[in-house]
């Protein structure tokens, strides 16, 4: 549903998203289209109900810190890896349909019943068809901290640029919803860091095998990154290895007191990389490092696992 102050571009994005979802079809890890209708002449998109909301808020609400009384169960490491596995399955399906998402991030992944995660928000998604790539021709605000270098500098998008974004999504998952590149405040600075091989740090407690997978996703050259099919295989193996055991929790650094339970302030993760604000703040966020430590917990018979 469009916001009250929508513009023509917003309306076109919604129509594009409807057509895209009709074309993509159904999958267990893609939020599925139920139908469309109009209300007072405005188009509405009817989707599956996501009981637990988006993954970013889901993770942040389940952080653990001293002095914070939890009212929800904290996911185990195995369950966090399962979230990544399920997201990879959804992206593997999109890739098989010759589609690029272009906005893959925890805020655009929904947590359904049984804690199955589904890829959602296809407003920036494009059908790349036989070409295998998409070249952006319009200027608009973009999720720069999740974008591959070639997308930032050349407006060039492929399935392998989605793989880069998936690596950032994995990092968000294992940090329980941290903001990537929190100390970077301009697109120019971000591009400079990426070109000199600076990457997001390894989250505390993150298994080396999982962090190596993230680093592989952030290879400078697209052909050096894993495919989504390979990521599905890797993460499936990790889930199998983690399932019979308990693991220590993880966090990416020192803690500050988290907010009272509920959704954090809304993120503003998009910036126009071509306009006059390109060197301004690349992302507005609440600025707090609300890092948590998932409690060690057995993962056998964990919810949401699918073959």
C-alpha positions as CSV (number, residue, x, y, z in Angstrom):
1,X,0.0,0.0,0.0
2,X,1.3,3.4,-0.9
3,X,2.0,6.1,1.7
4,X,-0.2,9.2,1.9
5,X,2.5,11.4,0.5
6,X,3.4,9.1,-2.4
7,X,4.7,10.5,-5.7
8,X,4.4,9.2,-9.3
9,X,7.7,7.3,-9.0
10,X,6.3,5.4,-5.9
11,X,3.2,4.5,-7.9
12,X,5.3,3.2,-10.8
13,X,7.5,1.2,-8.4
14,X,4.4,-0.5,-6.9
15,X,3.0,-1.4,-10.3
16,X,6.5,-2.7,-11.3
17,X,6.6,-4.8,-8.1
18,X,3.2,-6.3,-8.8
19,X,4.2,-7.2,-12.4
20,X,7.5,-8.6,-11.2
21,X,5.9,-10.8,-8.5
22,X,3.4,-12.2,-11.1
23,X,6.3,-13.1,-13.3
24,X,8.5,-14.6,-10.7
25,X,6.0,-17.2,-9.4
26,X,5.9,-19.0,-6.1
27,X,8.6,-20.4,-3.8
28,X,8.8,-21.4,-0.2
29,X,11.4,-18.7,0.6
30,X,9.9,-15.9,-1.5
31,X,7.0,-13.9,-0.1
32,X,4.2,-14.9,-2.4
33,X,1.6,-12.7,-4.1
34,X,-1.9,-13.6,-3.1
35,X,-3.6,-11.0,-5.3
36,X,-4.1,-7.3,-6.2
37,X,-7.0,-5.0,-5.8
38,X,-7.8,-1.3,-5.8
39,X,-9.1,1.0,-3.1
40,X,-10.4,4.4,-4.1
41,X,-8.6,3.9,-7.4
42,X,-5.3,3.0,-5.8
43,X,-3.6,-0.4,-6.4
44,X,-3.0,-2.6,-3.4
45,X,-0.7,-5.6,-3.2
46,X,-2.0,-8.5,-1.1
47,X,0.8,-10.7,0.2
48,X,1.3,-13.6,2.6
49,X,1.1,-12.6,6.3
50,X,4.5,-12.3,8.0
51,X,3.8,-13.2,11.6
52,X,7.1,-11.9,13.0
53,X,7.7,-8.9,10.8
54,X,11.0,-8.2,9.1
55,X,14.2,-10.0,10.0
56,X,16.1,-6.8,11.1
57,X,13.5,-6.0,13.8
58,X,13.1,-9.6,14.7
59,X,16.9,-9.9,15.4
60,X,17.2,-6.6,17.2
61,X,14.3,-7.4,19.5
62,X,16.1,-10.6,20.5
63,X,19.4,-9.2,21.5
64,X,20.7,-10.0,24.9
65,X,22.6,-7.6,27.2
66,X,23.3,-7.2,30.9
67,X,20.4,-5.7,32.7
68,X,17.9,-6.3,29.9
69,X,15.0,-8.6,30.7
70,X,14.2,-10.6,27.6
71,X,10.6,-11.4,26.8
72,X,11.4,-13.5,23.7
73,X,13.7,-16.4,23.0
74,X,17.1,-15.6,21.5
75,X,18.0,-17.6,18.4
76,X,20.9,-20.1,18.6
77,X,23.8,-19.9,16.2
78,X,22.3,-22.8,14.3
79,X,19.0,-21.0,13.8
80,X,20.8,-17.9,12.6
81,X,22.7,-19.9,10.0
82,X,19.3,-21.5,9.0
83,X,18.0,-18.0,8.3
84,X,20.9,-17.5,5.9
85,X,20.3,-20.9,4.3
86,X,16.6,-20.1,3.7
87,X,17.4,-16.7,2.3
88,X,20.0,-18.3,0.0
89,X,17.4,-20.7,-1.3
90,X,15.0,-17.8,-2.1
91,X,17.8,-16.0,-3.9
92,X,18.8,-19.1,-5.8
93,X,15.3,-19.3,-7.1
94,X,15.3,-15.7,-8.1
95,X,18.6,-16.3,-9.9
96,X,17.1,-19.3,-11.7
97,X,14.4,-16.9,-13.0
98,X,17.0,-14.5,-14.3
99,X,16.1,-11.8,-11.8
100,X,18.2,-9.4,-9.7
101,X,16.8,-8.2,-6.4
102,X,19.1,-5.1,-5.9
103,X,17.9,-4.4,-2.4
104,X,18.7,-7.6,-0.4
105,X,19.0,-6.8,3.3
106,X,17.6,-7.9,6.6
107,X,14.9,-5.2,6.5
108,X,13.6,-6.8,3.3
109,X,13.5,-10.4,4.6
110,X,10.2,-11.4,6.3
111,X,9.9,-13.9,9.1
112,X,6.9,-16.1,8.6
113,X,5.2,-18.8,10.7
114,X,7.6,-21.5,12.0
115,X,10.3,-18.8,11.6
116,X,10.8,-19.5,7.9
117,X,12.3,-16.5,6.2
118,X,11.1,-15.2,2.9
119,X,12.7,-12.7,0.5
120,X,10.5,-9.7,0.0
121,X,10.3,-6.1,-1.3
122,X,10.9,-6.3,-5.0
123,X,10.6,-2.6,-5.8
124,X,14.1,-2.4,-7.2
125,X,14.1,-6.0,-8.6
126,X,14.6,-6.4,-12.4
127,X,14.3,-9.1,-15.0
128,X,17.8,-9.4,-16.6
129,X,16.7,-12.0,-19.2
130,X,19.2,-13.3,-21.6
131,X,21.6,-10.3,-21.1
132,X,22.5,-11.5,-17.6
133,X,22.9,-7.9,-16.2
134,X,21.0,-4.7,-15.6
135,X,22.3,-1.2,-16.1
136,X,20.7,1.5,-14.0
137,X,19.8,4.5,-16.1
138,X,17.8,6.6,-13.5
139,X,19.0,8.5,-10.5
140,X,17.4,7.5,-7.2
141,X,18.3,6.7,-3.6
142,X,20.0,3.4,-3.2
143,X,21.1,1.1,-0.4
144,X,24.7,1.9,-0.8
145,X,26.1,-0.1,2.1
146,X,24.7,-3.3,0.8
147,X,25.8,-2.8,-2.8
148,X,28.7,-4.4,-4.7
149,X,31.5,-2.2,-5.9
150,X,30.5,-2.5,-9.6
151,X,27.0,-1.5,-8.8
152,X,28.2,1.6,-6.9
153,X,30.7,2.7,-9.5
154,X,29.3,1.5,-12.8
155,X,25.6,1.0,-12.2
156,X,26.1,-2.6,-13.2
157,X,23.9,-5.3,-11.6
158,X,24.1,-9.0,-11.9
159,X,23.1,-12.0,-9.8
160,X,26.7,-11.8,-8.5
161,X,26.1,-8.3,-7.2
162,X,23.2,-9.8,-5.3
163,X,25.6,-12.3,-3.9
164,X,27.7,-9.4,-2.5
165,X,24.5,-8.1,-0.8
166,X,23.8,-11.5,0.6
167,X,27.2,-11.5,2.3
168,X,26.2,-8.3,4.1
169,X,22.8,-9.9,5.0
170,X,24.7,-12.8,6.6
171,X,26.8,-10.3,8.6
172,X,23.6,-8.6,9.7
173,X,22.2,-11.9,10.8
174,X,25.2,-13.1,12.9
175,X,25.5,-9.6,14.5
176,X,21.8,-9.7,15.5
177,X,21.0,-6.6,13.4
178,X,24.1,-4.4,13.5
179,X,24.4,-1.6,10.9
180,X,27.1,-2.3,8.3
181,X,29.9,0.2,7.9
182,X,28.5,2.3,10.8
183,X,31.6,4.6,10.8
184,X,31.3,5.3,7.0
185,X,29.4,8.5,6.2
186,X,29.9,9.1,2.5
187,X,29.7,7.1,-0.6
188,X,33.1,8.3,-1.7
189,X,34.7,7.0,1.5
190,X,32.8,3.7,1.2
191,X,34.1,3.1,-2.4
192,X,37.6,4.0,-1.3
193,X,37.4,1.4,1.5
194,X,36.1,-1.3,-0.8
195,X,38.7,-0.7,-3.5
196,X,41.5,-1.1,-0.9
197,X,40.0,-4.4,0.2
198,X,38.6,-3.2,3.5
199,X,35.6,-5.3,4.5
200,X,33.2,-5.7,7.4
201,X,34.9,-7.2,10.5
202,X,34.4,-10.7,11.6
203,X,31.7,-10.7,14.3
204,X,32.8,-12.0,17.7
205,X,32.0,-15.7,18.0
206,X,31.3,-16.1,14.3
207,X,32.7,-19.4,13.0
208,X,35.6,-18.9,10.7
209,X,33.9,-21.0,8.0
210,X,30.9,-18.7,8.0
211,X,33.0,-15.5,7.9
212,X,35.1,-17.0,5.0
213,X,31.8,-17.4,3.2
214,X,31.0,-13.7,3.7
215,X,34.5,-12.7,2.5
216,X,34.0,-14.8,-0.6
217,X,30.8,-13.0,-1.3
218,X,32.7,-9.7,-1.1
219,X,35.3,-10.6,-3.7
220,X,36.0,-7.6,-6.0
221,X,35.3,-9.6,-9.2
222,X,31.8,-11.0,-9.6
223,X,33.1,-14.2,-11.2
224,X,35.2,-14.9,-8.0
225,X,32.1,-14.8,-5.8
226,X,30.1,-18.0,-5.1
227,X,26.8,-18.7,-6.8
228,X,23.6,-18.9,-4.8
229,X,23.5,-22.6,-5.5
230,X,27.0,-22.9,-3.9
231,X,25.9,-20.8,-1.0
232,X,22.9,-23.1,-0.4
233,X,25.2,-26.1,-0.3
234,X,27.7,-24.4,2.1
235,X,25.1,-23.2,4.5
236,X,23.2,-26.5,4.4
237,X,26.4,-28.2,5.5
238,X,27.0,-25.7,8.3
239,X,23.5,-26.2,9.6
240,X,24.0,-30.0,9.7
241,X,27.3,-29.6,11.5
242,X,25.8,-27.2,14.0
243,X,22.6,-29.1,14.7
244,X,23.8,-31.6,17.3
245,X,25.8,-29.2,19.4
246,X,25.5,-26.2,21.6
247,X,27.5,-23.1,20.7
248,X,28.5,-19.9,22.5
249,X,26.7,-16.8,21.5
250,X,28.2,-14.0,19.4
251,X,28.2,-10.3,19.1
252,X,30.3,-7.9,17.1
253,X,31.8,-5.9,20.0
254,X,31.1,-4.0,23.3
255,X,27.5,-3.5,24.3
256,X,25.4,-0.5,25.0
257,X,22.1,-0.9,26.8
258,X,19.4,-1.9,24.2
259,X,16.1,0.1,24.0
260,X,13.0,-1.1,25.6
261,X,11.5,-4.1,23.7
262,X,9.9,-3.1,20.4
263,X,11.0,-2.0,17.0
264,X,14.0,0.3,16.8
265,X,13.7,3.7,15.1
266,X,13.3,3.3,11.3
267,X,16.4,3.1,9.3
268,X,17.2,5.3,6.3
269,X,19.5,3.1,4.4
270,X,19.2,4.6,1.0
271,X,21.1,7.5,-0.6
272,X,21.2,8.9,-4.2
273,X,24.8,8.1,-5.3
274,X,24.6,10.4,-8.3
275,X,23.1,13.6,-6.9
276,X,24.5,16.5,-4.8
277,X,24.1,14.4,-1.6
278,X,26.4,11.7,-2.8
279,X,29.1,12.7,-0.2
280,X,26.6,13.3,2.5
281,X,25.5,10.8,5.0
282,X,25.2,7.4,3.3
283,X,22.8,6.1,5.9
284,X,20.8,7.5,8.7
285,X,20.3,5.2,11.7
286,X,19.7,5.4,15.3
287,X,23.5,5.3,15.9
288,X,23.3,3.0,18.8
289,X,25.3,-0.2,18.8
290,X,22.6,-2.4,20.2
291,X,24.6,-5.6,20.0
292,X,23.4,-8.8,21.6
293,X,24.7,-12.2,22.5
294,X,22.5,-15.0,21.4
295,X,22.3,-17.6,24.2
296,X,23.8,-21.0,23.7
297,X,21.0,-23.4,22.8
298,X,20.5,-26.8,21.2
299,X,19.4,-26.6,17.5
300,X,18.0,-30.0,17.0
301,X,14.6,-29.9,15.4
302,X,15.0,-26.1,15.0
303,X,12.0,-24.4,13.2
304,X,12.1,-23.4,9.6
305,X,14.5,-26.0,8.3
306,X,13.5,-27.3,4.8
307,X,15.3,-29.8,2.6
